[in-house]
Amino acid sequence: MIAKLLGFIMILTRVSSFFLIVPFFSWKTIPVRVKVAIAFLLSVFFAMITPINFDCSQVKPLQAVLFLACESLYGLSIGLILFVLFSVIKISGQFIERQMGLTMGSVLDPTTGESGQPFGMLMETLFILIFLSMDGHHLFLMVISRSFEAFPAGTIPTLTTLVNGVVQSFTVMFVTALRLAAPLLAMFMMLLVALAVLARVAPEMNILFISLTLRVSMGLLMATTFLPFVKEYVTEFSQWMNKLLPI
């Protein structure tokens, strides 16, 4: 009985650590009781279908603590990779709103409980709606399921593999965010060149006031051209997930 309980606790530790940081399930808008219920029910399900590759009855207390620590580290690592990849659209929106001059404006992000910039949150909200409409949240359940298929409870990848996956995900986040925002950043650069020429031609004009209005207007107008890139990233998200996750 104790051996079976230890196996279930290891599975529960991995699932709970994963849902502690993965998008959607980790949001503060979801009640804690609901999160606990989801983690517990999924752990029961995986405990029924996941084999244990060692004799839990022979595990000593110190070994059990190490097993639980490893399961927690593995769950947090794969959850962090998904969280970082999911943040690409928000980071890309922040790049754009810096050019729009909206960095001073901040609103409360209901999902995290922290302050954020409005344009980045708008892009992230649109991405979330598209992601959910394409059943993207099922990818997270598939990830935790595949993790138990590749590495059953008590076995995890090496620390080097986990660290490489996390580090590469941050690299992918910044490069992909900059690539998605590049067309709009190029338009803002062209606008700055046009304003510089206008300042030389008509120095009596209030270029600062005109530039702020034009940058915000063009940013909102160009945001409509950004939507197709958001939809394409849903497919790209699953591709990066398969490359970076240690499963």
C-alpha positions in Angstrom: 0.0 0.0 0.0 2.8 2.4 0.9 4.6 1.5 -2.3 1.6 2.3 -4.4 1.1 5.6 -2.5 4.7 6.6 -3.2 4.2 6.0 -6.9 1.0 8.1 -6.9 2.7 10.9 -5.0 5.5 11.1 -7.6 2.9 11.3 -10.4 1.0 14.0 -8.4 4.2 16.0 -7.8 5.0 16.1 -11.6 1.5 17.0 -12.6 1.1 19.7 -9.9 4.5 21.2 -10.7 3.6 21.3 -14.4 0.2 23.0 -13.8 1.8 25.4 -11.4 3.5 27.3 -14.2 1.9 26.3 -17.5 -0.4 28.9 -19.2 -4.2 28.7 -18.6 -4.0 26.4 -15.6 -1.6 28.6 -13.6 -3.7 31.8 -14.0 -4.9 33.5 -10.8 -8.4 33.8 -12.3 -8.8 30.1 -11.8 -9.8 29.2 -8.2 -7.2 27.2 -6.2 -9.7 24.5 -5.5 -10.3 24.0 -9.2 -6.6 23.7 -9.9 -6.1 21.2 -7.1 -9.1 19.1 -8.3 -7.7 19.1 -11.9 -4.2 18.1 -10.8 -5.6 15.4 -8.5 -8.0 13.9 -11.1 -5.3 13.8 -13.8 -2.8 12.2 -11.4 -5.3 9.5 -10.6 -5.8 8.9 -14.3 -2.1 8.7 -15.0 -1.5 6.6 -12.0 -3.9 4.0 -13.4 -2.1 3.8 -16.8 1.5 4.7 -16.0 3.9 1.8 -15.0 6.4 2.2 -12.2 9.8 0.9 -13.3 11.2 0.2 -9.9 10.1 -1.4 -6.6 8.8 1.4 -4.5 8.8 -0.9 -1.4 12.6 -0.8 -1.4 12.9 3.0 -1.6 14.4 4.6 1.5 13.0 7.9 2.9 15.9 9.9 1.6 15.6 8.3 -1.8 11.9 9.1 -1.8 12.6 12.8 -1.1 15.1 12.9 -4.0 12.6 11.2 -6.3 10.0 13.8 -5.5 12.5 16.6 -6.0 13.4 15.3 -9.4 9.7 14.9 -10.4 9.1 18.5 -9.3 12.1 19.8 -11.2 11.0 17.9 -14.4 7.4 19.2 -14.2 8.5 22.8 -13.6 11.0 22.6 -16.5 8.5 21.5 -19.1 5.9 23.9 -17.8 8.5 26.8 -18.0 9.3 25.9 -21.6 5.7 26.1 -22.6 5.2 29.4 -20.6 8.2 31.0 -22.4 7.0 29.9 -25.8 3.5 31.2 -25.0 4.9 34.6 -24.1 6.2 35.3 -27.6 3.2 37.2 -28.7 3.1 39.3 -25.6 6.8 40.2 -26.0 6.3 41.0 -29.7 3.4 43.3 -28.7 5.7 45.1 -26.2 8.3 45.7 -29.0 5.6 47.4 -31.0 4.1 49.5 -28.3 7.5 50.9 -27.4 7.5 52.4 -30.9 4.0 53.6 -30.4 5.0 55.5 -27.3 2.6 53.5 -25.0 5.2 52.3 -22.5 4.0 54.6 -19.8 0.4 53.3 -20.0 -0.2 50.2 -17.9 -3.3 48.2 -17.0 -3.9 45.3 -14.6 -3.4 41.9 -16.2 -6.2 39.7 -14.8 -4.4 36.4 -15.6 -1.2 37.2 -13.6 -2.4 39.9 -11.3 0.5 42.1 -12.4 0.6 45.4 -14.4 1.2 45.2 -18.1 1.1 47.3 -21.3 -2.3 47.5 -23.1 -1.1 46.6 -26.6 0.8 43.6 -25.5 -2.1 42.3 -23.5 -4.4 42.9 -26.5 -2.2 40.8 -28.8 -1.9 38.1 -26.1 -5.7 38.0 -25.6 -6.2 37.6 -29.4 -3.6 34.8 -29.4 -5.3 33.1 -26.5 -8.7 33.2 -28.3 -7.2 31.8 -31.5 -5.2 29.2 -29.5 -8.3 28.0 -27.6 -10.5 27.9 -30.8 -7.9 25.5 -32.3 -8.0 23.3 -29.2 -4.5 24.3 -28.4 -5.1 23.7 -24.7 -5.2 20.0 -25.5 -1.5 20.3 -26.4 -0.7 20.9 -22.7 -2.5 17.7 -21.7 -0.7 15.8 -24.5 2.6 17.1 -23.2 2.1 15.8 -19.7 0.8 12.5 -21.1 3.9 12.1 -23.4 6.2 12.9 -20.5 4.9 9.8 -18.6 5.3 7.7 -21.8 8.9 8.8 -22.4 9.9 9.1 -18.7 7.6 7.2 -16.3 7.5 8.2 -12.6 10.9 7.8 -11.1 12.9 8.4 -14.3 13.6 11.9 -15.8 16.0 13.3 -18.4 19.4 14.5 -17.3 19.9 17.9 -15.8 21.8 19.0 -18.9 18.8 18.2 -21.2 16.4 20.1 -19.0 18.7 23.2 -18.8 19.3 23.2 -22.6 15.6 23.0 -23.3 14.9 26.0 -21.0 17.8 28.1 -22.3 16.9 27.5 -25.9 13.3 28.4 -25.2 14.3 31.8 -24.0 16.4 32.3 -27.2 13.5 31.2 -29.3 11.2 33.6 -27.5 13.2 36.7 -28.2 14.2 35.8 -31.8 10.6 34.8 -32.7 9.1 37.9 -31.0 11.4 40.2 -32.9 10.8 38.4 -36.2 7.0 38.7 -35.8 7.3 42.4 -34.9 9.8 43.2 -37.7 7.3 44.3 -40.4 5.7 46.8 -38.0 9.1 48.0 -36.7 10.2 48.6 -40.3 7.0 50.8 -40.8 7.8 52.8 -37.7 11.4 53.4 -38.9 10.0 54.7 -42.2 7.7 57.0 -40.3 10.6 58.4 -38.3 12.5 59.1 -41.5 9.5 60.8 -43.0 9.1 62.9 -39.8 12.7 63.8 -39.9 12.4 65.1 -43.4 9.2 67.0 -42.5 11.0 68.6 -39.6 13.7 69.9 -41.9 11.2 71.1 -44.5 8.8 72.8 -42.0 10.7 73.5 -38.8 7.8 75.6 -37.4 5.6 72.5 -37.1 5.2 70.7 -33.8 6.7 67.4 -34.8 6.5 66.0 -31.3 2.8 66.3 -31.2 2.3 65.1 -34.8 4.6 62.1 -34.3 2.8 60.9 -31.2 -0.6 61.0 -33.0 0.8 59.3 -36.1 2.7 56.6 -34.3 -0.4 55.6 -32.2 -2.7 55.7 -35.2 -0.4 53.8 -37.5 0.3 51.2 -34.7 -3.4 50.5 -34.3 -3.9 50.4 -38.0 -1.0 48.0 -38.6 -2.1 45.8 -35.7 -4.7 44.3 -38.1 -1.8 43.1 -40.4 -0.3 41.5 -37.3 -3.3 39.1 -36.8 -2.3 36.6 -39.5 1.2 36.3 -37.9 -0.5 35.5 -34.6 -2.6 32.7 -36.2 0.5 31.3 -37.9 2.4 31.2 -34.6 -0.2 28.7 -33.2 1.2 26.1 -35.6 4.7 27.3 -35.0 4.2 26.9 -31.3 3.5 23.2 -31.6 6.6 22.8 -33.7 8.9 24.5 -31.2 7.2 22.5 -28.5 8.2 19.2 -30.1 11.8 20.4 -30.6 12.5 21.9 -27.2 10.5 19.7 -24.7 12.5 16.8 -23.2 9.8 14.3 -23.8 
